[in-house]
Amino acid sequence: MCLTLCPEVFDLSDDGWAVARPDEVPAGLEDAARAAIENCPERAISEID
């Protein structure tokens, strides 16, 4: 789900898991990254301030 909502931030690992790429979310993509976090079906992603 996160790859669909914010492909600029999330990528697929060789093992098939979604991973966050950048250390910081690029400007302008904050809302898309939050939507990806909120819609994660596994609740495996969290936002760190």
ABEGO torsion letter per residue (X at the ends): XAAAABAAABBBBAAGBBBBABABBBBGAAAAAAAAAAABAAGABBBBX
